[in-house]
């Protein structure tokens, strides 16, 4: 009888994955639960305040733009404060602020009260995302940061998708009580998330610059991450790459309704297809991006996929409903492939080498890319596509492909210097 020895076992030499610390799983739970609330709120809040409260749509748009700018400007300072005063404390504070903003939504009946709630909600939401990523990254080795970031991204997508379903039900019911129940439940969920985060080990608050005095932001701390040329370059390129977000949520639905014969259900199916594809592919793809060369390959795939997706979207008006729907759904598969490939490349280049005492600051600065992408998408990309048609889509695809090329170049050159 042949007996297989350890040397003969092909699996014997494979390292056993180290189990995730309990605090990482706790942050994972918060990420998923809070994302459901975010999805439900984002799906309903604009329609509630425009159709039920009676605020002008243009005013709501200005408030949302103001909130995005506030989130963008405050990100580095909030990240530095979290690293200095404690990431666990910062995470709890952001969750409580989200809950407070939703309570304001419950009471808001005028533009100024809505504006207060919206600005607090968007700023706290951005800050919460950065500090949660930092909490997770500080609990694992540098070699696992891209993978756990990918898992956080997948949980976010899953939660937003579930929240959008809740929002769709509320919109179908349409009563003020249905809308208000979302915000009331969201406030309770935010409080529950704060309690979960407060239960993290106290060590999560003890990582900070060793040279600074307790309770005082060290001189220049708020800009240290901004002096990292590699981080700033990758963040700028990611802002252009992440134009796929406004494409999916704003630009493509409007394009389908005004310039194509695609059936009305295509936009909803496109969003669902994107969510499923991210859930299935994001973590396995990120697992394979372990080196700068791997990041360069991933970025190149992203650039090609995003360019081809835009080309297909631009061609959708050339056929009838079936052709338009087929081109758009094929484009969504490519767009999501670009999203799945772009993320790990950028995360690897921007965050894998982030100093331990500046984790939240690095996460916050990198998170600015999403805010910039949303602003650019609404202010520039949407008018470009609606005015120029297919040519506008080609330009948009070329911009995203060029940004992917910048990421690949940074990876191959090992670009930039770390902040000192």
C-alpha positions in Angstrom: 0.0 0.0 0.0 1.4 3.4 -1.0 1.4 6.0 1.7 1.5 9.6 0.7 4.1 11.5 2.7 4.0 15.2 3.5 6.6 15.8 0.8 4.3 14.2 -1.7 1.2 16.2 -0.8 0.9 19.1 -3.2 -1.1 21.1 -0.7 1.5 20.6 2.1 3.7 23.4 1.0 0.9 25.9 0.8 0.8 28.4 3.7 -2.4 28.2 5.7 -4.2 31.5 5.6 -4.0 33.2 9.0 -7.5 33.8 10.4 -8.7 37.3 10.6 -8.7 39.0 14.0 -12.1 39.3 15.7 -12.0 43.1 15.5 -11.7 42.9 11.7 -14.9 40.7 11.5 -16.6 43.3 13.7 -15.7 46.1 11.4 -16.9 44.0 8.5 -20.3 43.7 10.2 -20.5 47.4 10.7 -19.5 48.0 7.0 -22.3 45.8 5.7 -25.0 47.0 8.1 -24.3 50.7 7.6 -24.1 50.2 3.8 -27.7 49.0 3.8 -28.8 52.2 5.6 -26.7 54.3 3.1 -28.3 52.6 0.2 -31.8 53.1 1.4 -31.2 56.8 2.3 -29.4 57.6 -1.0 -32.3 56.0 -2.9 -35.0 58.0 -1.2 -33.7 61.3 0.2 -33.7 63.5 -2.9 -37.2 62.5 -3.9 -38.5 62.9 -0.3 -37.2 66.4 0.0 -38.2 67.4 -3.5 -41.7 65.8 -3.7 -42.8 65.6 -0.1 -41.1 68.5 1.6 -41.3 70.7 -1.5 -37.7 71.9 -1.8 -36.6 73.1 -5.3 -34.6 70.5 -7.2 -31.9 73.1 -8.1 -31.5 73.9 -4.4 -31.1 70.3 -3.5 -28.5 69.9 -6.1 -26.5 72.9 -4.7 -26.7 71.4 -1.2 -25.4 68.1 -2.4 -22.5 69.8 -4.3 -21.7 71.8 -1.1 -21.7 68.6 0.9 -19.4 66.9 -1.5 -17.0 69.8 -1.4 -17.0 69.9 2.4 -16.3 66.1 2.5 -13.4 66.6 0.1 -11.8 69.6 2.0 -12.2 68.0 5.4 -10.9 64.6 4.5 -7.1 65.1 5.3 -7.8 66.9 8.6 -10.3 64.3 9.8 -7.9 61.5 8.9 -5.0 63.2 10.8 -7.3 63.8 13.8 -8.4 60.1 13.8 -4.8 58.9 13.7 -3.8 61.3 16.6 -6.8 61.0 18.9 -7.8 57.4 18.2 -9.3 55.5 15.3 -11.9 53.7 17.5 -13.1 57.0 19.0 -13.2 58.6 15.5 -15.2 55.6 14.1 -17.7 55.9 17.0 -18.0 59.7 16.5 -18.6 59.4 12.8 -21.4 56.8 13.3 -23.1 59.0 15.9 -22.9 62.0 13.5 -24.5 59.9 10.8 -27.3 59.0 13.2 -27.7 62.7 14.2 -27.9 63.7 10.5 -30.7 61.2 9.9 -32.6 62.6 13.0 -32.2 66.1 11.3 -33.8 64.6 8.2 -36.8 63.5 10.3 -37.3 67.0 11.5 -36.2 69.0 8.4 -38.9 71.1 6.7 -36.9 73.9 5.3 -33.8 74.3 3.1 -31.4 75.2 5.8 -32.3 72.3 8.0 -32.0 69.9 5.1 -28.6 71.5 4.3 -27.3 70.9 7.8 -28.4 67.2 7.7 -27.0 66.6 4.2 -23.6 68.2 4.9 -23.2 66.3 8.2 -24.3 63.1 6.6 -21.9 63.2 3.6 -18.9 64.4 5.7 -19.5 61.8 8.4 -20.1 59.1 5.8 -16.8 59.9 4.1 -14.9 60.0 7.4 -16.4 56.8 8.6 -15.3 55.0 5.5 -11.7 56.1 5.9 -11.4 55.3 9.6 -13.0 51.8 9.1 -10.5 51.0 6.4 -7.7 52.2 8.7 -9.0 50.0 11.5 -9.0 47.0 9.3 -5.6 47.8 7.7 -3.9 48.3 11.1 -5.0 44.8 12.2 -3.4 42.9 9.3 0.0 42.8 7.7 0.9 44.9 4.6 0.6 41.8 2.4 -3.1 41.4 3.3 -4.2 45.1 3.0 -5.4 44.9 -0.6 -7.4 41.7 0.1 -9.2 43.1 3.1 -9.8 46.4 1.3 -11.4 44.4 -1.5 -13.6 42.6 1.0 -14.7 45.9 2.5 -15.6 47.1 -1.0 -17.6 44.0 -1.7 -19.5 44.4 1.6 -20.2 48.0 0.7 -21.6 47.0 -2.7 -23.8 44.3 -1.1 -25.1 46.6 1.5 -25.8 49.4 -1.0 -27.7 46.9 -3.2 -29.8 45.7 -0.4 -30.5 49.2 0.7 -31.5 50.2 -2.8 -34.1 47.4 -2.7 -35.5 48.8 0.5 -35.5 52.3 -1.1 -37.4 50.9 -4.1 -40.1 49.5 -1.7 -40.4 52.9 0.0 -40.7 54.7 -3.3 -43.4 52.3 -4.3 -45.4 52.9 -1.1 -44.8 56.6 -1.5 -46.2 57.8 1.9 -44.3 60.3 4.1 -44.4 57.8 6.9 -42.6 55.2 4.7 -39.8 57.7 4.0 -39.5 58.8 7.6 -39.3 55.2 8.8 -36.2 54.7 6.7 -34.5 57.7 8.4 -35.6 56.6 11.9 -34.4 53.1 11.4 -31.2 54.4 9.9 -30.6 56.5 13.0 -31.1 53.4 15.2 -28.7 51.4 13.0 -26.1 54.2 13.2 -26.3 54.0 17.0 -25.9 50.2 16.9 -22.8 50.6 14.7 -21.4 53.1 17.2 -21.9 50.6 20.0 -20.2 47.8 18.0 -17.3 50.0 17.2 -16.9 51.1 20.8 -16.6 47.5 21.7 -13.3 47.2 19.7 -10.1 46.7 21.8 -8.8 49.9 23.3 -5.5 49.3 21.5 -7.2 50.6 18.4 -6.9 54.1 20.0 -3.3 53.8 20.8 -1.7 54.1 17.4 -0.4 57.6 16.8 2.7 59.6 16.0 5.2 58.9 18.8 6.8 62.3 18.6 3.6 64.3 19.4 2.1 65.3 22.7 -1.1 63.6 23.9 -4.2 65.4 22.7 -2.3 67.7 20.3 -2.1 67.5 16.6 1.6 67.6 15.7 2.8 70.4 13.5 2.3 69.5 9.9 0.4 66.3 10.7 -2.5 67.4 8.6 -0.4 67.5 5.4 2.0 64.6 5.8 0.0 62.2 3.6 -0.4 65.0 1.0 3.4 65.2 0.8 3.6 61.6 -0.4 4.0 62.0 -4.2 3.1 58.4 -4.9 -0.2 58.7 -2.9 -1.2 62.0 -4.5 -0.4 60.7 -8.0 -2.4 57.5 -7.4 -5.3 59.4 -5.8 -5.5 61.8 -8.8 -5.4 59.0 -11.3 -8.0 57.1 -9.3 -10.3 60.1 -9.3 -10.5 59.9 -13.1 -10.8 56.1 -13.1 -13.6 56.3 -10.6 -15.7 58.2 -13.1 -17.2 54.7 -13.6 -19.3 55.5 -10.5 -21.2 58.5 -11.9 -21.4 56.7 -15.2 -23.3 53.9 -13.6 -25.5 55.9 -11.3 -26.2 59.1 -13.2 -24.8 59.4 -16.7 -25.8 56.0 -18.2 -29.4 56.1 -16.9 -29.9 59.6 -18.4 -28.2 58.6 -21.6 -30.5 55.6 -21.9 -33.7 57.7 -21.4 -32.9 60.6 -23.7 -30.7 59.1 -26.5 -31.5 55.4 -26.9 -34.5 53.1 -27.4 -33.4 50.8 -24.6 -36.2 49.5 -22.4 -36.8 51.2 -19.1 -35.7 48.2 -17.1 -32.2 48.2 -18.6 -30.8 50.7 -16.0 -32.0 48.7 -13.1 -30.7 45.4 -14.5 -27.3 47.1 -15.2 -27.0 48.2 -11.6 -27.9 44.7 -10.4 -25.4 43.1 -12.8 -22.7 45.4 -11.6 -23.4 44.5 -8.0 -23.3 40.8 -8.6 -20.1 40.9 -10.7 -18.3 43.0 -8.0 -19.4 40.6 -5.3 -18.2 37.5 -7.2 -14.9 38.9 -8.6 -13.6 41.7 -6.4 -11.9 39.7 -3.6 -10.4 36.9 -5.8 -9.0 39.5 -8.2 -7.5 41.5 -5.4 -5.9 38.4 -4.0 -3.7 38.2 -7.2 -2.4 41.7 -7.0 0.6 41.2 -4.7 3.4 43.2 -6.5 3.9 46.4 -8.4 4.0 44.4 -11.6 0.7 42.8 -10.8 -0.8 46.2 -10.1 0.5 47.5 -13.5 -1.2 44.6 -15.3 -4.4 45.1 -13.3 -4.5 48.8 -14.2 -3.9 48.0 -17.8 -6.8 45.6 -17.9 -9.0 48.3 -16.2 -8.1 50.9 -18.8 -8.9 48.7 -21.7 -12.1 47.5 -20.3 -13.4 51.0 -19.4 -12.5 52.3 -22.8 -14.4 49.5 -24.6 -17.4 49.9 -22.2 -17.7 53.6 -23.1 -17.5 52.7 -26.8 -20.4 50.3 -26.5 -22.5 52.8 -24.5 -21.9 55.4 -27.3 -23.0 52.9 -29.9 -26.3 52.1 -28.1 -28.4 54.7 -30.1 -27.5 53.0 -33.4 -30.0 50.2 -33.0 -33.4 49.4 -31.7 -34.4 48.3 -28.2 -32.8 44.9 -28.4 -29.6 46.1 -29.9 -29.4 49.0 -27.4 -30.1 46.7 -24.4 -27.5 44.2 -25.6 -24.8 46.8 -26.1 -25.5 48.4 -22.8 -25.4 45.2 -20.8 -22.2 44.1 -22.6 -20.8 47.5 -21.7 -21.8 47.0 -18.1 -19.8 43.7 -17.9 -16.8 45.6 -19.3 -17.3 48.6 -17.0 -17.5 46.4 -13.9 -14.4 44.5 -15.0 -12.7 47.9 -15.2 -13.9 48.7 -11.7 -12.8 45.3 -10.3 -9.4 45.6 -11.9 -8.8 49.3 -11.1 -9.5 49.1 -7.4 -6.8 46.6 -6.3 -4.2 48.3 -8.5 -4.9 51.7 -6.8 -5.2 50.2 -3.3 -1.8 48.4 -3.7 0.0 51.5 -4.9 -1.6 54.0 -2.5 -2.1 52.0 0.7 0.0 48.9 1.0 3.1 50.9 2.2 1.2 53.4 4.2 2.9 54.1 7.6 1.1 52.5 10.5 0.8 55.8 12.4 -0.8 57.5 9.4 -3.2 54.8 8.2 -6.4 56.9 8.5 -4.8 59.9 7.0 -3.7 57.9 3.9 -7.1 56.3 3.7 -8.8 59.7 3.9 -6.6 61.3 1.3 -7.1 58.3 -1.1 -10.9 58.5 -0.4 -10.9 62.0 -1.8 -10.7 60.3 -5.2 -14.4 59.2 -4.9 -15.5 62.7 -4.0 -13.6 64.3 -6.9 -15.0 61.6 -9.3 -18.6 62.4 -8.3 -18.1 66.2 -8.7 -16.4 65.7 -12.1 -19.0 63.3 -13.2 -21.9 65.6 -12.6 -20.2 68.9 -13.6 -18.2 67.8 -16.7 -18.7 64.2 -17.8 -22.5 64.3 -17.9 -22.8 67.5 -20.0 -20.0 66.2 -22.3 -21.8 62.9 -23.0 -25.3 64.5 -23.5 -24.0 67.2 -25.7 -21.4 65.3 -27.8 -23.1 61.9 -27.9 -20.9 59.0 -29.0 -17.9 61.2 -29.3 -18.3 62.3 -25.7 -18.3 58.6 -24.6 -15.0 58.1 -26.6 -13.5 61.1 -24.8 -14.6 59.8 -21.4 -13.3 56.4 -22.1 -9.9 57.8 -23.2 -9.7 59.8 -20.0 -10.2 56.8 -17.9 -7.8 54.7 -20.0 -5.2 57.4 -19.7 -5.6 57.4 -15.9 -5.2 53.7 -15.8 -2.0 54.2 -17.8 -0.7 56.6 -15.2 -1.3 53.9 -12.5 0.6 51.3 -14.6 3.5 53.7 -15.1 3.6 54.5 -11.3 3.7 50.8 -10.6 6.4 50.0 -13.1 8.6 52.9 -11.9 7.9 52.3 -8.2 6.8 56.0 -8.2 7.0 58.7 -5.7 8.5 59.3 -2.3 6.9 58.6 1.1 6.1 61.5 3.4 8.7 62.2 6.0 
